């Protein structure tokens, strides 16, 4: 039942005795005090919420200030690259129409850029924000499905919008323009040019593996060599110790580098974004090399990383069709695929596990048929595109992996997080007009430094000697 209002209580006092009026008046005062107390409580709650909101905003602003002051190496590298792009294009100073760059950014990134301008007085903030966001969009597209909550079409649209804005502000930049293979195809004639290229499968393993920062050229990582011993003792029996033993794995940073030379004529005459093209091309090749070394690297050549292939325990190797021991290849069977999933006995080896192989190995698996000629691997719909999975585990295709017409190729299985990449220096891109000053050329370079170890070799397995002919 609703509590009577003060007015209703006052109206009830008409025609009452003096004692009733006094009692009623006291009730009115009590009612008023209760309402005031409730209003004070609401005001107190509101003030508390405002304090929490102010604290959250201050924390976010302090975090932004720290980020802007301390900087991020990737962002700094992008800033350096775009500043050098200005030099390459013989353009000095900051863009006068920087608002175009602001408009190309997503709302939150736009706010960050404007805060950067306001807090630290960095007038080139929109340039740096665009360079950073373009780079992140490119990496997301190369991740090939790792960002399940992101629409690749929207990411590509966002990247293209930023690239267009950068080109509108500085003009499109773009090797020797006289020949097609040397870059002549990038010079418009006079139709708008577009570079048509086959994107390499890159970064499928390195993007899913564990990454840890390195502050020097080496980093020792402790790992468990043998587990603790447990047992069922006899009654009143003597306890036997069984301590775990530890070892170390060492990440050693190695440098990966890519370089390209371009004539200034091509840079002047091309309306294709050469900077963005080369960055993407280098990044794809870097991703491919990091994948290949992580999965199949040997200690006999740089970077001397022993990949998954050299770390798989003998007990976790399933030879194709149970007929090969590595000397000759054989056709893969469905049982081989099942066996490799359970080759590593521990359940942890299947948590987050994925397949990695050449497209031809996956094709042979999808082509398996039963005695009636029906496909063994069900894809849901024959007409649809193959679902890139086997037994419910994702399949990642890396065409750069090794293969042989006699010893075949491998199908790897395991959790990529059990492999560790040490990030000593992220991919950095730069351009110089000085190293080729005498020939009036531009020198483009991308470098990076990484270390690598297979943290838990027992988590990985493989089907070896798969015939792909």
DAURBEL-V806676 format. One record per residue. N is the residue number from 1. PSI is psi in whole degrees, -180 to 180 (999 if undefined). Layout:
n->N psi->PSI
n->N psi->PSI
This chain:
n->1 psi->135
n->2 psi->143
n->3 psi->135
n->4 psi->148
n->5 psi->167
n->6 psi->-41
n->7 psi->-42
n->8 psi->-39
n->9 psi->-40
n->10 psi->-40
n->11 psi->-30
n->12 psi->-14
n->13 psi->-16
n->14 psi->132
n->15 psi->9
n->16 psi->163
n->17 psi->169
n->18 psi->-44
n->19 psi->-39
n->20 psi->-38
n->21 psi->-45
n->22 psi->-47
n->23 psi->-41
n->24 psi->-38
n->25 psi->-42
n->26 psi->-40
n->27 psi->-39
n->28 psi->-45
n->29 psi->-42
n->30 psi->-42
n->31 psi->-42
n->32 psi->-43
n->33 psi->-40
n->34 psi->-42
n->35 psi->-41
n->36 psi->-41
n->37 psi->-40
n->38 psi->-40
n->39 psi->-40
n->40 psi->-39
n->41 psi->-43
n->42 psi->-42
n->43 psi->-40
n->44 psi->-43
n->45 psi->-42
n->46 psi->-43
n->47 psi->-38
n->48 psi->-42
n->49 psi->-41
n->50 psi->-40
n->51 psi->-44
n->52 psi->-40
n->53 psi->-44
n->54 psi->-41
n->55 psi->-41
n->56 psi->-42
n->57 psi->-41
n->58 psi->-41
n->59 psi->-43
n->60 psi->-41
n->61 psi->-42
n->62 psi->-41
n->63 psi->-41
n->64 psi->-43
n->65 psi->-43
n->66 psi->-42
n->67 psi->-41
n->68 psi->-35
n->69 psi->-46
n->70 psi->-35
n->71 psi->164
n->72 psi->132
n->73 psi->-41
n->74 psi->-45
n->75 psi->-42
n->76 psi->-40
n->77 psi->-42
n->78 psi->-43
n->79 psi->-47
n->80 psi->-40
n->81 psi->-45
n->82 psi->-30
n->83 psi->-40
n->84 psi->-28
n->85 psi->-37
n->86 psi->-44
n->87 psi->-44
n->88 psi->-36
n->89 psi->5
n->90 psi->36
n->91 psi->128
n->92 psi->160
n->93 psi->178
n->94 psi->156
n->95 psi->136
n->96 psi->-26
n->97 psi->49
n->98 psi->-15
n->99 psi->-28
n->100 psi->-36
n->101 psi->-40
n->102 psi->-46
n->103 psi->-27
n->104 psi->-14
n->105 psi->149
n->106 psi->161
n->107 psi->-47
n->108 psi->-42
n->109 psi->-36
n->110 psi->-41
n->111 psi->-43
n->112 psi->-45
n->113 psi->-42
n->114 psi->-36
n->115 psi->-36
n->116 psi->-43
n->117 psi->-44
n->118 psi->-43
n->119 psi->-50
n->120 psi->4
n->121 psi->27
n->122 psi->102
n->123 psi->-20
n->124 psi->15
n->125 psi->-46
n->126 psi->-34
n->127 psi->-48
n->128 psi->-41
n->129 psi->-40
n->130 psi->-44
n->131 psi->-43
n->132 psi->-46
n->133 psi->-37
n->134 psi->-43
n->135 psi->-44
n->136 psi->-40
n->137 psi->-41
n->138 psi->-43
n->139 psi->-41
n->140 psi->-41
n->141 psi->-36
n->142 psi->-21
n->143 psi->-18
n->144 psi->65
n->145 psi->-4
n->146 psi->-28
n->147 psi->82
n->148 psi->-24
n->149 psi->4
n->150 psi->136
n->151 psi->117
n->152 psi->-30
n->153 psi->-43
n->154 psi->-39
n->155 psi->-44
n->156 psi->-40
n->157 psi->-41
n->158 psi->-43
n->159 psi->-44
n->160 psi->-36
n->161 psi->-42
n->162 psi->-43
n->163 psi->-40
n->164 psi->-40
n->165 psi->-43
n->166 psi->-40
n->167 psi->-36
n->168 psi->-35
n->169 psi->-45
n->170 psi->-14
n->171 psi->146
n->172 psi->132
n->173 psi->159
n->174 psi->999
n->175 psi->-149
n->176 psi->131
n->177 psi->-6
n->178 psi->-19
n->179 psi->151
n->180 psi->-50
n->181 psi->-28
n->182 psi->0
n->183 psi->-3
n->184 psi->-27
n->185 psi->-12
n->186 psi->-3
n->187 psi->124
n->188 psi->153
n->189 psi->70
n->190 psi->13
n->191 psi->149
n->192 psi->129
n->193 psi->152
n->194 psi->129
n->195 psi->118
n->196 psi->116
n->197 psi->155
n->198 psi->115
n->199 psi->129
n->200 psi->149
n->201 psi->111
n->202 psi->148
n->203 psi->21
n->204 psi->-33
n->205 psi->-46
n->206 psi->-32
n->207 psi->-22
n->208 psi->-13
n->209 psi->171
n->210 psi->138
n->211 psi->135
n->212 psi->145
n->213 psi->147
n->214 psi->132
n->215 psi->-2
n->216 psi->-176
n->217 psi->-17
n->218 psi->153
n->219 psi->120
n->220 psi->130
n->221 psi->121
n->222 psi->143
n->223 psi->155
n->224 psi->119
n->225 psi->-49
n->226 psi->145
n->227 psi->171
n->228 psi->153
n->229 psi->128
n->230 psi->153
n->231 psi->169
n->232 psi->106
n->233 psi->159
n->234 psi->161
n->235 psi->131
n->236 psi->19
n->237 psi->160
n->238 psi->135
n->239 psi->135
n->240 psi->130
n->241 psi->150
n->242 psi->68
n->243 psi->152
n->244 psi->155
n->245 psi->147
n->246 psi->156
n->247 psi->-175
n->248 psi->143
n->249 psi->141
n->250 psi->125
n->251 psi->127
n->252 psi->118
n->253 psi->130
n->254 psi->147
n->255 psi->135
n->256 psi->135
n->257 psi->145
n->258 psi->145
n->259 psi->144
n->260 psi->144
n->261 psi->136
n->262 psi->146
n->263 psi->149
n->264 psi->-27
n->265 psi->-43
n->266 psi->-40
n->267 psi->-35
n->268 psi->-34
n->269 psi->-13
n->270 psi->141
n->271 psi->18
n->272 psi->138
n->273 psi->90
n->274 psi->-38
n->275 psi->-52
n->276 psi->-36
n->277 psi->-46
n->278 psi->-39
n->279 psi->-46
n->280 psi->-42
n->281 psi->-47
n->282 psi->-45
n->283 psi->-41
n->284 psi->-43
n->285 psi->-36
n->286 psi->-46
n->287 psi->-41
n->288 psi->-45
n->289 psi->-40
n->290 psi->-37
n->291 psi->-50
n->292 psi->-46
n->293 psi->-37
n->294 psi->-34
n->295 psi->-39
n->296 psi->18
n->297 psi->151
n->298 psi->165
n->299 psi->2
n->300 psi->-12
n->301 psi->158
n->302 psi->142
n->303 psi->14
n->304 psi->35
n->305 psi->134
n->306 psi->109
n->307 psi->-173
n->308 psi->-41
n->309 psi->-41
n->310 psi->-8
n->311 psi->-15
n->312 psi->124
n->313 psi->148
n->314 psi->-34
n->315 psi->-18
n->316 psi->10
n->317 psi->126
n->318 psi->117
n->319 psi->135
n->320 psi->129
n->321 psi->16
n->322 psi->25
n->323 psi->-7
n->324 psi->148
n->325 psi->28
n->326 psi->-14
n->327 psi->-29
n->328 psi->154
n->329 psi->168
n->330 psi->163
n->331 psi->138
n->332 psi->149
n->333 psi->163
n->334 psi->-33
n->335 psi->-33
n->336 psi->-43
n->337 psi->-43
n->338 psi->-45
n->339 psi->-39
n->340 psi->-30
n->341 psi->-34
n->342 psi->12
n->343 psi->-40
n->344 psi->118
n->345 psi->-35
n->346 psi->142
n->347 psi->-31
n->348 psi->-25
n->349 psi->-16
n->350 psi->-5
n->351 psi->113
n->352 psi->17
n->353 psi->153
n->354 psi->160
n->355 psi->146
n->356 psi->130
n->357 psi->173
n->358 psi->153
n->359 psi->-35
n->360 psi->-31
n->361 psi->-43
n->362 psi->-37
n->363 psi->-41
n->364 psi->-36
n->365 psi->-44
n->366 psi->-25
n->367 psi->0
n->368 psi->135
n->369 psi->157
n->370 psi->-172
n->371 psi->-17
n->372 psi->6
n->373 psi->10
n->374 psi->144
n->375 psi->136
n->376 psi->-41
n->377 psi->112
n->378 psi->131
n->379 psi->8
n->380 psi->-51
n->381 psi->133
n->382 psi->-37
n->383 psi->-26
n->384 psi->168
n->385 psi->147
n->386 psi->132
n->387 psi->123
n->388 psi->72
n->389 psi->158
n->390 psi->127
n->391 psi->31
n->392 psi->-1
n->393 psi->138
n->394 psi->147
n->395 psi->126
n->396 psi->128
n->397 psi->128
n->398 psi->104
n->399 psi->-12
n->400 psi->-5
n->401 psi->156
n->402 psi->153
n->403 psi->160
n->404 psi->147
n->405 psi->-13
n->406 psi->-41
n->407 psi->-2
n->408 psi->-153
n->409 psi->175
n->410 psi->151
n->411 psi->112
n->412 psi->147
n->413 psi->136
n->414 psi->171
n->415 psi->116
n->416 psi->-22
n->417 psi->-12
n->418 psi->-1
n->419 psi->143
n->420 psi->126
n->421 psi->130
n->422 psi->124
n->423 psi->101
n->424 psi->-42
n->425 psi->125
n->426 psi->170
n->427 psi->124
n->428 psi->136
n->429 psi->138
n->430 psi->163
n->431 psi->139
n->432 psi->141
n->433 psi->1
n->434 psi->-37
n->435 psi->-27
n->436 psi->36
n->437 psi->-41
n->438 psi->-21
n->439 psi->8
n->440 psi->52
n->441 psi->164
n->442 psi->140
n->443 psi->111
n->444 psi->143
n->445 psi->139
n->446 psi->135
n->447 psi->163
n->448 psi->156
n->449 psi->128
n->450 psi->154
n->451 psi->165
n->452 psi->137
n->453 psi->154
n->454 psi->108
n->455 psi->-45
n->456 psi->86
n->457 psi->-34
n->458 psi->-13
n->459 psi->-13
n->460 psi->152
n->461 psi->168
n->462 psi->153
n->463 psi->116
n->464 psi->156
n->465 psi->43
n->466 psi->124
n->467 psi->123
n->468 psi->12
n->469 psi->999
